[in-house]
Amino acid sequence: MLAAVMHTAFFLLLTASVARYLLRHPGSPDTPWIIALGTALALLYVLGPALGAAPTLRRLVWLGLVTATWAVLVDLAPSFAWCAVPLFFTALRTLPPRAAIVLVATLTAFVVTAQLRLADEFDPNLLVAPPAVAALATAVFVHMERQAEAQRTLIDDLLRTRRELAATERREGTLAERQRLSMEIHDTLAQHLSSQQMLLQAADRVWDADPATARTHVRTANGIAARGLAEARRLVHDLAPSELAGGADLPEALRTLDAGPGVAVRFHLEGTPVPLPDRVQSALLRVAQGALANIREHAGARTAALTLTYLGDQVVLDVADDGHGFPTADTTRHAPDAGRPGPDPARPDPATGRGHGLPAMRARLGQLGGTLTVESTPGEGTVLSAAIPLEHRP
C-alpha cells in the first residue's frame, strides 16, 4: 500500500514539476533537456518494481541512475526538488539503514539548495522544512518497518507453534493408539491364548487316565481358539469386542464369559437396563475379561460373580471371587492384579511380565470418566468394582 502511494506521488510530483517549468520558462533552451531527463527519470523509475526490493547489484545500479538523473534535473530546474520525497522511501527500502540515511541526507541537501535558489530572499523555513520532512519520512518508514518485522516474527512464531502442536498431537495420538492396542491385545488375544494353554495342559495331564475329560478340554480350547480368531479379525476391522457384534448387548455378552476350568462364573443383573454407548459397553466387557483372567491365573478361586448394576446416573460392574486375596493399603489407586500381591503393581513383574491388567483397566475407564476400585483381604477373596458415569437422561 505504501509503495503504491509513493509511486503515485512520484509521478504526480514529476508531472507537476515538468508543467511548472514549461509554464515558468517558455522557450527556454534547456526545455528539450528537461523533457528528455524527465522522461528518462520516469522510465527509470518504472523499472524499479521489476527489480524487486532486495539490495541486489542491479537494484543498487538502478537507484544510482535514478538519483543521478534527478540530481541533474534539480541542477537545471530546482522545482524538481520535491520529487525527492518518494526517493527517500525508495532509498530506505533498498539500502542498509546507515547508507540509506546518508543518501537521504544528501537528497535533503539538494532540496535545500534548490529551494534557496528559487527564493527571492532568504527564508529560514527553507533550511528547516526539507530536513524536517526528511526526518519525518525516515521516522515513519523505520517505524513501519519495525512493525512489519515484528508482525513477520509473530507470524513465524505462530506457524512454528502450530507445527509443533500438530507434531505433538500426532505423537500423543500415536502413543494413545499404541496404549489402546496394547490394552485390546491384553484383554483379548492374550487371555484366549492363556486359556487355551491351561486347557491343553489339563488335557495332556489326563489324556491317558480320562480321555473323555481330555477331549472335553480340547473341545473347550478349540472353542476359545475360535473366539480368539473372531476377536483377532474384529481387531483388524474396528477393535470392537466380538461378543458385542451382531447386536448383542452387554448383559448378554457378560453371561457368555468364563474363567476357565475349575472356576464357576455367575452373572447377576440389577436395575433397569438402558442403552449404553458402544465405548461404555466395550470398556466394561474388557474389564470383566481382564478381571476373570486375573482370577484364573492368580486368585486360586472356585467361583466368581459378575454383577452389572444400572444406577441411573452410572453403570457399575462388580467382579467378586472367593480366592485367597491379598493385603492392600490403597487399593483404589495402587491395587495389584487380583489375587497377586506385589511391590509395585502398576509395573509389570520382571520375572513374569504380568501386571498390565489393572493399569490397563484403570486407563480404559479413565478415558470415559470412570473409576476402578479393588478391595481384597487375605483368605476372603477380592472384589473389583468398575463405575462409569452416564449422561443425564430425562
C-alpha positions, 0 to 999 in steps of 0.5 A: 500500500505504501509503495503504491502511494509513493509511486503515485506521488512520484509521478504526480510530483514529476508531472507537476514539476515538468508543467511548472517549468514549461509554464515558468520558462517558455522557450527556454533552451534547456526545455528539450533537456528537461523533457528528455531527463524527465522522461528518462527519470520516469522510465527509470523509475518504472523499472524499479518494481521489476527489480524487486526490493532486495539490495541486489547489484542491479537494484543498487545500479538502478537507484544510482541512475535514478538519483543521478538523473534527478540530481541533474534535473534539480541542477537545471530546474530546482522545482524538481526538488520535491520529487525527492520525497518518494526517493527517500522511501525508495532509498530506505527500502533498498539500502542498509539503514546507515547508507540509506540515511546518508543518501537521504541526507544528501537528497535533503541537501539538494532540496535545500539548495534548490529551494534557496535558489528559487527564493527571492530572499532568504527564508529560514523555513527553507533550511528547516522544512526539507530536513524536517520532512526528511526526518519525518519520512525516515521516522515513519518508514523505520517505524513501519518497518519495525512493525512489519518485522515484528508482525513477520516474527509473530507470524513465524512464531505462530506457524512454528507453534502450530507445527509443533502442536500438530507434531505433538498431537500426532505423537500423543495420538500415536502413543494413545493408539499404541496404549489402546492396542496394547490394552485390546491385545491384553484383554483379548488375544492374550487371555484366549491364548492363556486359556487355551494353554491351561486347557491343553495342559489339563488335557495332556495331564489326563489324556491317558487316565480320562480321555473323555475329560481330555477331549472335553478340554480340547473341545473347550480350547478349540472353542476359545481358539475360535473366539480368539480368531473372531476377536483377532479379525474384529481387531483388524476391522474396528477393535470392537469386542466380538461378543458385542457384534451382531447386536448383542448387548452387554448383559448378554455378552457378560453371561457368555464369559468364563474363567476357565476350568475349575472356576464357576462364573455367575452373572447377576443383573440389577436395575433397569437396563438402558442403552449404553454407548458402544465405548461404555459397553466395550470398556466394561466387557474388557474389564470383566475379561481382564478381571476373570483372567486375573482370577484364573491365573492368580486368585486360586478361586472356585467361583466368581460373580459378575454383577452389572448394576444400572444406577441411573446416573452410572453403570457399575460392574462388580467382579467378586471371587472367593480366592485367597486375596491379598493385603492392600493399603490403597487399593483404589489407586495402587491395587495389584492384579487380583489375587497377586500381591506385589511391590509395585503393581502398576509395573509389570513383574520382571520375572513374569511380565504380568501386571498390565491388567489393572493399569490397563483397566484403570486407563480404559475407564479413565478415558470415559470418566470412570473409576476402578476400585479393588478391595481384597483381604487375605483368605476372603477373596477380592472384589473389583468394582468398575463405575462409569458415569452416564449422561443425564437422561430425562 
